[in-house]
């Protein structure tokens, strides 16, 4: 049920464009500038390293002809730049640059800007920036990423649970290991096939083009996925060897540990930890974070599986409790470092999307730790109850042995004495000491046939503690699914540090007039309007302010507001303004509308947890 709910949320919520980590920091020539002479090259600088595509940079002259020369490349060997050569002679007018690259965290990002030679053109050139993100491809790719994260946690966590916690019946977790292995294999194959269409923004059918697969294998994400598939084959061999030996030897444990670290590296080497500041430390932290997450959350699933199928020794549960505690310590240390690296400042915690999502994750983790605390409490009580039960059983067994040793001394004396006591009429004693019984059933012929005087006993308190532990572990697993979902969303969000680096305004500051647009909305019982103000109605860098008004004309507070722009005639967008709550109004200090035209402005207002509405109005942007 938990996995089904997660998949539904992913399908419904995964159609929107991803918020990639790479952001455009600077361009040369700068956006909106007018140059006296034509530049010989064009350079873009991003906040982190980026990968290049076949058409990463396209430059069109005022007559809509492509003028860039040669393939796009990294400038001066810097992986955070993209450069292309331009011809020595250039037509006077406005040039438009369309770009599309892949950020270090494997997400594609695109945009456009303009510059002019001599003087701006009266009419901007027509440009097609290429296909926008395909919803089907993006949804399938994100779904496969979620499944891969969960499957890795299940596979690695269950294996760690078997080695560290040593449950009495490890075969009961064999199916869990198999499910984790196959799910990770299938999701990795899907990610490898969808990688090229995901980067280029084309449909899922492009995944079956052999040329796209060969191109994917030349990229860092493609090589990481290929390495993951090879490591899964090694993992299968290790698991089969351990199953054949019926125990985990030092060789299989060492090989399994190496495979687990390698799997974690396939994520760290292809995502945000591999770019930015302190890359070696960041990658080490990312690997430890992933392994600790798998040990805790995957181990929780294994524990819940065993608790669901029958009684489990308290010692096994206690071992997992210690493992979970160690995992939480590792998660805390690495999580603090990764948060600092991604945020850059305390203000970013509340002023950026990354910071706000991080706060939500911290709240979910706090709830998870609370559930884990209850589990540790019930584990301690279970250990105590089981110890008391074992002590009582041992005491009763010792008493039984003592009685058995005393009986021969009373009834097994000299043969001459016995007949006088036990050889009389059958009705006198035989029913008590084992002779033929006249009135009752005969006694068992041997000790083995008799019912045990001390059968294995599970006390009522012990049984109650097991049920309470099962419930608390179930809560932990449910919250852990939510934490995994929030974590994946966080990896798709622009970090606060990168947002701050890219927020410096660029381009022309000339403003002829502000653009004010009222967008009425109605959802459920909520009605009102959103007043959106662009600092300038000209193309280029801009500032956006939005105020939500109720029916009475007073400012209203809403939990979420989004504003985006699309130019359908040129297939540009949607471009998200990334407005944030400024306290009374929503705003974005820097937003770029690259060219003039009639843009579709989409305003989405969420008034409650379940009610939201989107309205679209056209806005004219001058050149």
C-alpha positions as CSV (number, residue, x, y, z in Angstrom):
1,X,0.0,0.0,0.0
2,X,2.9,2.4,0.8
3,X,4.6,1.7,-2.4
4,X,1.4,2.1,-4.4
5,X,0.7,5.5,-2.8
6,X,4.2,6.6,-3.6
7,X,3.9,5.6,-7.2
8,X,0.6,7.5,-7.5
9,X,2.1,10.6,-6.1
10,X,5.1,10.3,-8.4
11,X,2.9,9.9,-11.5
12,X,0.6,12.8,-10.5
13,X,3.4,15.1,-9.4
14,X,6.2,14.2,-11.8
15,X,4.9,15.9,-14.9
16,X,6.2,19.3,-14.1
17,X,9.7,20.5,-15.3
18,X,12.6,19.6,-13.0
19,X,14.5,22.3,-11.1
20,X,18.0,21.6,-12.2
21,X,21.0,22.5,-10.1
22,X,23.0,24.3,-12.7
23,X,22.1,28.0,-13.1
24,X,23.5,30.5,-15.7
25,X,25.8,32.8,-13.8
26,X,27.2,35.0,-16.6
27,X,27.4,35.4,-20.4
28,X,30.0,37.0,-22.7
29,X,28.6,39.1,-24.4
30,X,26.2,40.0,-21.6
31,X,22.5,39.6,-22.0
32,X,20.9,42.7,-23.7
33,X,24.2,44.5,-24.4
34,X,24.9,46.4,-27.7
35,X,28.4,45.8,-29.1
36,X,30.3,48.1,-31.5
37,X,32.1,45.1,-33.1
38,X,31.1,41.5,-33.6
39,X,32.6,39.1,-31.0
40,X,34.7,36.1,-32.2
41,X,33.3,33.7,-29.6
42,X,30.4,33.4,-27.2
43,X,30.9,32.0,-23.6
44,X,28.4,31.0,-21.0
45,X,29.4,30.4,-17.3
46,X,27.3,28.3,-15.0
47,X,27.2,27.8,-11.2
48,X,28.6,24.2,-11.6
49,X,30.0,21.9,-14.2
50,X,27.7,21.1,-17.1
51,X,27.6,18.5,-19.8
52,X,27.3,19.3,-23.5
53,X,24.8,18.1,-26.1
54,X,24.9,18.1,-29.8
55,X,23.2,21.5,-30.0
56,X,24.2,23.0,-26.6
57,X,24.6,26.4,-28.2
58,X,22.8,27.9,-31.2
59,X,23.3,31.5,-32.3
60,X,21.0,33.1,-34.9
61,X,21.5,36.4,-36.6
62,X,18.8,39.0,-37.3
63,X,17.8,37.1,-40.4
64,X,17.2,33.9,-38.4
65,X,20.2,32.2,-39.9
66,X,22.5,30.0,-37.7
67,X,25.9,31.6,-37.5
68,X,27.8,29.6,-34.8
69,X,30.9,27.8,-36.1
70,X,32.0,24.3,-35.0
71,X,30.9,22.4,-31.9
72,X,30.3,23.8,-28.5
73,X,33.2,23.2,-26.1
74,X,34.3,24.0,-22.6
75,X,36.3,27.2,-22.4
76,X,39.9,26.9,-21.2
77,X,39.2,23.4,-19.9
78,X,36.7,24.7,-17.4
79,X,33.7,22.3,-17.0
80,X,31.4,25.1,-15.8
81,X,31.6,27.0,-19.1
82,X,30.3,26.5,-22.6
83,X,31.9,28.3,-25.6
84,X,31.3,28.5,-29.4
85,X,33.1,30.3,-32.1
86,X,31.5,33.1,-34.2
87,X,32.4,34.5,-37.7
88,X,34.5,37.6,-38.0
89,X,31.9,39.4,-40.1
90,X,28.5,39.9,-38.6
91,X,25.3,41.5,-39.7
92,X,24.1,44.6,-37.7
93,X,21.2,43.8,-35.5
94,X,20.0,41.6,-32.6
95,X,21.3,38.0,-32.2
96,X,19.6,35.4,-30.1
97,X,21.4,32.6,-28.3
98,X,19.5,29.4,-27.4
99,X,21.3,27.0,-25.0
100,X,20.7,23.6,-23.5
101,X,23.1,21.7,-21.2
102,X,23.1,19.0,-18.6
103,X,23.9,20.0,-15.1
104,X,26.2,17.9,-12.9
105,X,23.3,16.4,-11.1
106,X,22.2,14.9,-14.4
107,X,19.3,17.2,-15.1
108,X,19.0,19.1,-18.4
109,X,18.5,22.9,-18.2
110,X,17.8,25.4,-21.1
111,X,17.3,29.0,-21.8
112,X,17.9,31.9,-24.2
113,X,19.2,35.5,-24.2
114,X,20.1,38.2,-26.7
115,X,22.8,40.7,-27.7
116,X,23.1,43.2,-30.5
117,X,25.9,44.3,-32.8
118,X,25.8,48.0,-33.9
119,X,22.2,48.6,-32.8
120,X,19.2,46.4,-31.9
121,X,17.0,45.1,-34.6
122,X,13.5,46.7,-35.1
123,X,12.0,43.1,-35.0
124,X,13.7,40.3,-33.1
125,X,14.7,37.2,-35.0
126,X,12.4,34.2,-34.9
127,X,14.0,31.3,-32.9
128,X,13.1,27.8,-32.1
129,X,14.8,26.8,-28.9
130,X,14.1,23.1,-29.5
131,X,11.7,20.8,-27.8
132,X,10.6,21.5,-24.3
133,X,10.8,18.8,-21.6
134,X,8.6,15.9,-22.7
135,X,6.1,15.1,-19.9
136,X,6.0,11.4,-20.5
137,X,9.8,11.0,-20.6
138,X,10.3,13.2,-17.5
139,X,7.6,11.3,-15.5
140,X,9.0,7.9,-16.5
141,X,12.5,9.0,-15.7
142,X,11.6,10.4,-12.3
143,X,9.6,7.3,-11.5
144,X,12.6,5.1,-12.3
145,X,14.8,7.3,-10.1
146,X,12.5,6.9,-7.1
147,X,12.3,3.1,-7.6
148,X,16.1,2.9,-7.9
149,X,16.6,4.8,-4.6
150,X,14.1,2.6,-2.8
151,X,15.4,-0.7,-4.3
152,X,19.0,0.2,-3.4
153,X,17.9,0.9,0.2
154,X,16.0,-2.4,0.2
155,X,18.9,-4.5,-1.2
156,X,21.8,-3.0,0.7
157,X,19.8,-2.6,4.0
158,X,18.5,-6.2,4.0
159,X,22.1,-7.5,3.4
160,X,23.5,-5.4,6.2
161,X,20.6,-6.6,8.5
162,X,21.5,-10.2,7.8
163,X,25.2,-9.7,8.5
164,X,24.9,-7.4,11.5
165,X,21.7,-8.6,13.2
166,X,22.0,-12.3,12.4
167,X,18.4,-13.4,12.5
168,X,17.8,-17.1,13.3
169,X,16.1,-17.8,10.0
170,X,17.8,-15.8,7.3
171,X,16.0,-17.6,4.5
172,X,12.9,-15.7,5.3
173,X,14.5,-12.6,3.9
174,X,15.6,-14.2,0.6
175,X,12.6,-12.9,-1.3
176,X,13.3,-9.4,0.0
177,X,16.8,-9.5,-1.4
178,X,15.6,-10.8,-4.7
179,X,12.9,-8.1,-5.0
180,X,15.5,-5.4,-4.2
181,X,18.0,-6.7,-6.7
182,X,15.5,-7.1,-9.6
183,X,13.9,-3.7,-8.9
184,X,17.3,-1.9,-8.9
185,X,18.3,-3.8,-12.1
186,X,15.1,-2.9,-13.9
187,X,15.0,0.8,-12.9
188,X,18.7,1.2,-13.8
189,X,18.1,-0.2,-17.3
190,X,15.1,2.1,-17.8
191,X,17.2,5.1,-16.6
192,X,20.0,4.1,-19.1
193,X,17.6,3.9,-22.0
194,X,15.7,7.1,-21.1
195,X,18.8,9.1,-20.5
196,X,19.2,10.5,-24.0
197,X,15.6,11.4,-24.6
198,X,15.5,12.9,-21.1
199,X,18.4,15.2,-21.9
200,X,17.2,16.2,-25.4
201,X,13.5,16.7,-24.3
202,X,12.2,14.1,-26.8
203,X,9.6,11.4,-26.3
204,X,10.2,7.9,-24.8
205,X,10.2,6.3,-28.3
206,X,13.7,7.8,-28.8
207,X,15.1,5.5,-26.2
208,X,15.1,2.7,-28.8
209,X,17.4,4.5,-31.1
210,X,20.9,2.8,-30.9
211,X,22.7,6.1,-31.6
212,X,21.2,7.7,-28.5
213,X,22.4,4.8,-26.3
214,X,25.9,5.1,-27.7
215,X,25.8,8.8,-26.9
216,X,24.6,8.2,-23.4
217,X,27.5,5.8,-22.7
218,X,29.9,8.7,-23.5
219,X,28.5,10.8,-20.7
220,X,29.3,10.6,-16.9
221,X,25.7,9.7,-16.0
222,X,25.6,7.0,-18.6
223,X,28.9,5.5,-17.4
224,X,27.7,5.6,-13.8
225,X,24.5,3.6,-14.8
226,X,26.6,1.1,-16.7
227,X,28.8,0.6,-13.7
228,X,25.8,0.1,-11.6
229,X,24.5,-2.7,-13.8
230,X,27.9,-4.4,-13.7
231,X,28.0,-4.1,-9.9
232,X,24.6,-5.7,-9.7
233,X,25.9,-8.7,-11.5
234,X,28.7,-9.0,-9.0
235,X,26.1,-8.6,-6.2
236,X,24.2,-11.5,-7.6
237,X,27.3,-13.7,-7.6
238,X,28.0,-12.7,-4.0
239,X,24.5,-13.5,-2.9
240,X,24.5,-16.8,-4.6
241,X,27.8,-17.8,-3.0
242,X,26.5,-16.8,0.4
243,X,23.3,-18.9,-0.1
244,X,25.3,-21.9,-1.2
245,X,27.6,-21.7,1.8
246,X,24.6,-21.2,4.2
247,X,26.6,-18.5,6.0
248,X,28.4,-15.2,5.5
249,X,32.1,-15.7,5.3
250,X,34.7,-12.9,5.6
251,X,35.2,-13.1,1.8
252,X,31.5,-12.7,1.0
253,X,31.1,-9.9,3.6
254,X,34.0,-8.0,2.2
255,X,32.9,-8.4,-1.4
256,X,29.3,-7.3,-0.4
257,X,30.7,-4.2,1.4
258,X,32.7,-3.3,-1.7
259,X,29.7,-3.7,-3.9
260,X,27.6,-1.5,-1.6
261,X,30.1,1.3,-1.6
262,X,30.4,1.0,-5.4
263,X,26.6,1.3,-5.8
264,X,26.6,4.4,-3.6
265,X,29.4,5.9,-5.8
266,X,27.3,5.5,-8.9
267,X,24.9,8.1,-7.4
268,X,27.5,10.3,-5.9
269,X,29.7,10.5,-9.0
270,X,26.8,11.5,-11.3
271,X,24.9,13.9,-9.1
272,X,25.5,17.2,-7.3
273,X,28.2,15.9,-5.0
274,X,30.6,15.6,-8.0
275,X,30.5,19.4,-8.7
276,X,30.9,22.6,-6.7
277,X,33.0,23.1,-3.7
278,X,35.0,20.4,-1.7
279,X,34.2,17.7,-4.2
280,X,36.2,14.9,-2.5
281,X,34.6,15.6,0.9
282,X,31.2,16.0,-0.7
283,X,31.4,12.6,-2.5
284,X,32.6,10.9,0.6
285,X,29.7,12.4,2.6
286,X,27.2,11.5,-0.1
287,X,28.4,7.8,-0.1
288,X,28.2,7.6,3.7
289,X,24.8,9.3,3.7
290,X,23.4,6.8,1.1
291,X,24.8,3.8,2.9
292,X,23.5,4.9,6.3
293,X,20.1,5.6,4.8
294,X,20.1,2.1,3.3
295,X,21.2,0.4,6.5
296,X,18.5,2.2,8.5
297,X,15.5,2.2,6.1
298,X,16.3,-1.1,4.3
299,X,16.9,-2.7,7.7
300,X,13.6,-1.4,8.9
301,X,11.9,-3.2,6.0
302,X,13.7,-6.4,6.8
303,X,12.8,-6.1,10.5
304,X,9.1,-5.5,9.7
305,X,9.1,-8.5,7.3
306,X,10.4,-10.8,10.0
307,X,8.1,-9.4,12.7
308,X,5.1,-9.9,10.3
309,X,6.0,-13.5,9.6
310,X,6.4,-14.7,13.2
311,X,8.2,-14.2,16.5
312,X,11.7,-12.7,16.4
313,X,14.4,-13.1,19.2
314,X,14.8,-9.9,21.2
315,X,18.6,-10.1,20.7
316,X,18.1,-9.7,16.9
317,X,15.9,-6.6,17.5
318,X,18.4,-5.2,19.9
319,X,21.2,-5.6,17.4
320,X,19.2,-3.7,14.8
321,X,18.5,-1.0,17.4
322,X,22.2,-0.4,17.8
323,X,22.7,-0.4,14.0
324,X,19.9,2.1,13.5
325,X,21.4,4.4,16.2
326,X,24.8,4.3,14.5
327,X,23.2,5.0,11.1
328,X,21.3,8.0,12.6
329,X,24.6,9.5,13.8
330,X,26.2,9.1,10.4
331,X,23.1,10.7,8.8
332,X,23.1,13.6,11.2
333,X,26.8,14.5,10.5
334,X,26.7,14.0,6.7
335,X,23.2,15.7,6.5
336,X,24.5,18.9,8.3
337,X,27.5,19.1,6.0
338,X,25.4,18.6,2.8
339,X,22.8,21.2,4.0
340,X,25.6,23.7,4.6
341,X,27.1,23.0,1.2
342,X,23.7,23.4,-0.5
343,X,22.4,26.4,1.3
344,X,25.4,28.7,1.7
345,X,23.7,31.0,4.2
346,X,21.0,30.9,7.0
347,X,18.7,33.2,4.9
348,X,18.6,30.6,2.2
349,X,16.9,28.3,4.6
350,X,13.7,30.3,4.4
351,X,14.1,32.3,1.2
352,X,14.8,29.6,-1.3
353,X,12.8,26.5,-2.4
354,X,15.7,24.3,-1.5
355,X,15.8,25.6,2.1
356,X,12.0,25.3,2.5
357,X,12.0,21.7,1.2
358,X,15.0,21.0,3.5
359,X,12.9,22.2,6.5
360,X,10.1,19.8,5.5
361,X,12.6,17.0,5.3
362,X,14.0,17.9,8.7
363,X,10.4,17.8,10.1
364,X,9.9,14.3,8.5
365,X,13.2,13.1,9.9
366,X,12.2,14.4,13.4
367,X,9.0,12.4,13.2
368,X,11.0,9.4,12.0
369,X,13.4,9.7,15.0
370,X,10.4,9.9,17.3
371,X,9.1,6.7,15.9
372,X,12.5,5.1,16.2
373,X,12.7,6.2,19.9
374,X,9.5,4.3,20.6
375,X,10.9,1.3,18.8
376,X,14.0,1.4,20.9
377,X,11.8,1.6,24.0
378,X,9.8,-1.4,23.1
379,X,13.0,-3.2,22.1
380,X,14.4,-2.7,25.6
381,X,11.2,-3.9,27.2
382,X,11.1,-6.9,24.9
383,X,14.7,-7.9,25.8
384,X,13.8,-7.5,29.5
385,X,10.6,-9.6,29.2
386,X,12.4,-12.3,27.2
387,X,15.3,-12.5,29.8
388,X,12.8,-12.8,32.6
389,X,11.0,-15.6,30.7
390,X,14.2,-17.5,30.1
391,X,15.2,-17.1,33.8
392,X,11.8,-18.5,34.9
393,X,12.1,-21.4,32.4
394,X,15.6,-22.3,33.6
395,X,14.4,-22.2,37.3
396,X,11.6,-24.6,36.5
397,X,13.9,-26.9,34.6
398,X,16.3,-27.1,37.5
399,X,13.5,-27.9,39.9
400,X,12.2,-30.7,37.6
401,X,15.7,-32.2,37.4
402,X,16.0,-32.1,41.2
403,X,12.6,-33.9,41.6
404,X,13.7,-36.5,39.1
405,X,16.9,-37.2,41.0
406,X,15.0,-37.5,44.3
407,X,12.3,-40.0,43.1
408,X,14.6,-43.2,42.9
409,X,15.7,-42.6,46.5
410,X,12.0,-43.0,47.6
411,X,10.6,-45.8,45.5
412,X,13.7,-47.6,44.2
413,X,15.1,-49.1,47.5
414,X,16.0,-52.7,48.1
415,X,13.9,-55.2,46.2
416,X,12.7,-56.8,49.5
417,X,11.1,-53.5,50.6
418,X,9.3,-52.7,47.4
419,X,6.7,-55.5,47.2
420,X,5.5,-54.6,50.7
421,X,4.7,-51.1,49.5
422,X,3.9,-51.4,45.9
423,X,3.1,-55.1,45.2
424,X,-0.3,-55.2,46.9
425,X,-3.6,-55.0,45.2
426,X,-3.6,-53.2,42.0
427,X,-6.0,-50.7,43.2
428,X,-3.7,-49.4,46.0
429,X,-0.7,-47.7,44.5
430,X,-0.1,-48.5,40.8
431,X,-2.2,-45.5,39.7
432,X,0.4,-43.3,41.4
433,X,3.7,-44.8,40.5
434,X,3.2,-46.5,37.2
435,X,1.8,-50.0,37.6
436,X,-1.2,-51.2,35.7
437,X,-4.1,-48.9,36.4
438,X,-7.5,-50.3,37.0
439,X,-9.4,-47.0,36.9
440,X,-7.4,-44.6,34.7
441,X,-5.4,-44.4,31.6
442,X,-2.0,-46.0,31.6
443,X,1.0,-43.6,32.0
444,X,3.4,-43.0,29.2
445,X,5.9,-45.7,28.6
446,X,8.9,-43.3,28.3
447,X,9.9,-39.8,29.2
448,X,10.0,-38.8,25.6
449,X,6.3,-39.7,25.1
450,X,5.2,-37.7,28.0
451,X,4.3,-34.0,27.7
452,X,7.1,-31.8,28.7
453,X,6.6,-30.3,32.1
454,X,8.2,-27.0,30.9
455,X,7.1,-26.2,27.4
456,X,8.4,-23.0,25.7
457,X,6.5,-20.2,27.1
458,X,5.8,-16.7,25.7
459,X,4.6,-14.4,28.4
460,X,1.7,-12.1,27.9
461,X,3.9,-9.1,28.5
462,X,6.4,-10.3,26.0
463,X,3.7,-10.9,23.4
464,X,2.3,-7.3,24.0
465,X,5.8,-5.8,23.6
466,X,6.2,-7.6,20.2
467,X,2.9,-6.3,18.9
468,X,3.8,-2.7,20.0
469,X,7.3,-3.0,18.4
470,X,5.6,-4.2,15.2
471,X,3.4,-1.2,15.1
472,X,6.2,1.3,15.8
473,X,8.4,-0.3,13.1
474,X,5.5,0.0,10.7
475,X,5.2,3.7,11.4
476,X,8.9,4.0,10.9
477,X,8.7,2.4,7.5
478,X,5.8,4.6,6.5
479,X,7.6,7.8,7.5
480,X,10.8,6.6,5.8
481,X,9.0,6.3,2.5
482,X,8.0,10.0,2.9
483,X,11.6,10.9,3.7
484,X,12.9,9.1,0.6
485,X,10.3,11.0,-1.5
486,X,11.3,14.4,0.0
487,X,15.0,13.5,-0.5
488,X,14.5,12.8,-4.2
489,X,12.6,16.1,-4.6
490,X,15.4,17.9,-2.8
491,X,17.9,16.5,-5.3
492,X,15.9,18.0,-8.1
493,X,15.8,21.5,-6.6
494,X,18.3,24.3,-7.2
495,X,20.4,24.7,-4.0
496,X,20.4,28.0,-2.2
497,X,24.1,28.6,-2.8
498,X,23.7,28.2,-6.6
499,X,20.7,30.4,-6.6
500,X,22.6,33.1,-4.8
501,X,25.5,32.9,-7.2
502,X,23.2,33.2,-10.2
503,X,21.0,36.0,-8.8
504,X,23.3,38.9,-9.8
505,X,21.4,41.0,-12.4
506,X,22.7,41.3,-15.9
507,X,21.8,43.0,-19.2
508,X,20.3,46.4,-19.9
509,X,18.7,48.3,-17.1
510,X,16.7,50.5,-19.5
511,X,13.0,50.6,-18.5
512,X,10.3,52.4,-20.3
513,X,7.3,51.3,-18.2
514,X,6.1,48.7,-15.7
515,X,3.7,46.0,-16.8
516,X,0.8,45.3,-14.4
517,X,-1.6,42.5,-15.0
518,X,-4.6,41.4,-12.9
519,X,-5.4,37.7,-13.0
520,X,-8.8,36.7,-11.4
521,X,-9.2,33.3,-9.9
522,X,-11.8,31.1,-8.2
523,X,-11.3,27.8,-6.5
524,X,-13.8,26.2,-4.2
525,X,-15.1,29.0,-2.0
526,X,-12.0,31.1,-2.4
527,X,-12.2,34.0,-5.0
528,X,-9.9,36.9,-5.6
529,X,-7.3,38.2,-8.0
530,X,-3.5,38.2,-8.4
531,X,-1.8,41.4,-9.4
532,X,1.4,40.6,-11.2
533,X,3.9,43.5,-11.8
534,X,6.9,43.3,-14.1
535,X,9.4,46.0,-13.4
536,X,9.8,46.5,-17.1
537,X,7.8,45.5,-20.2
538,X,10.9,45.1,-22.2
539,X,12.8,41.9,-23.0
540,X,15.8,41.1,-20.8
541,X,16.4,41.0,-17.1
542,X,13.4,41.9,-15.0
543,X,11.9,41.8,-11.5
544,X,8.5,40.3,-10.6
545,X,6.1,41.1,-7.9
546,X,2.7,39.4,-7.2
547,X,0.1,40.3,-4.7
548,X,-3.0,38.2,-3.9
549,X,-6.2,40.1,-3.1
550,X,-9.4,38.8,-1.7
551,X,-12.9,39.9,-2.9
552,X,-12.9,42.8,-0.4
553,X,-9.7,44.2,-2.0
554,X,-7.5,43.4,1.0
555,X,-4.2,41.5,0.6
556,X,-4.7,37.8,1.2
557,X,-2.3,35.1,2.4
558,X,-1.9,31.9,0.4
559,X,0.4,29.0,1.1
560,X,1.9,28.8,-2.5
561,X,2.0,31.0,-5.6
562,X,3.7,30.2,-8.9
563,X,4.2,32.4,-12.0
564,X,5.7,31.2,-15.2
565,X,5.9,32.5,-18.8
566,X,5.7,30.7,-22.1
567,X,6.1,32.0,-25.7
568,X,4.2,29.4,-27.8
569,X,5.1,30.9,-31.1
570,X,8.8,30.3,-30.5
571,X,8.4,27.2,-28.3
572,X,10.2,28.9,-25.4
573,X,9.3,28.0,-21.9
574,X,7.7,27.5,-19.5
575,X,10.2,29.8,-17.7
576,X,9.6,29.7,-13.9
577,X,9.9,33.1,-12.2
578,X,10.6,31.3,-8.9
579,X,8.7,33.9,-6.9
580,X,9.1,33.6,-3.1
581,X,7.0,34.8,-0.2
582,X,8.4,38.2,0.8
583,X,5.9,38.8,3.6
584,X,2.7,40.4,2.2
585,X,3.7,39.8,-1.4
586,X,5.5,37.3,-3.6
587,X,8.6,38.4,-5.6
588,X,11.6,37.5,-7.7
589,X,14.5,39.9,-7.9
590,X,15.9,38.6,-11.2
591,X,14.0,36.9,-14.0
592,X,14.9,37.0,-17.7
593,X,12.5,37.2,-20.6
594,X,14.9,36.7,-23.5
595,X,12.9,38.1,-26.5
596,X,10.0,40.3,-27.3
597,X,6.6,38.8,-28.1
598,X,3.2,38.0,-26.6
599,X,3.9,35.7,-23.7
600,X,1.4,33.5,-21.9
601,X,1.7,34.2,-18.2
602,X,0.4,31.3,-16.1
603,X,-0.4,32.0,-12.4
604,X,-1.1,29.1,-10.1
605,X,-2.6,29.8,-6.7
606,X,-2.9,27.2,-3.9
607,X,-5.3,28.3,-1.2
608,X,-5.2,25.1,0.9
609,X,-3.6,21.6,1.0
610,X,-6.0,20.3,-1.7
611,X,-7.3,23.4,-3.5
612,X,-5.4,25.2,-6.2
613,X,-6.2,26.7,-9.6
614,X,-4.1,27.9,-12.6
615,X,-5.1,30.8,-14.8
616,X,-3.4,32.2,-17.9
617,X,-3.2,35.7,-19.3
618,X,-1.3,37.2,-22.2
619,X,1.4,39.8,-21.6
620,X,3.1,41.8,-24.3
621,X,6.8,42.2,-24.0
622,X,8.6,44.8,-26.2
623,X,12.0,44.5,-27.8
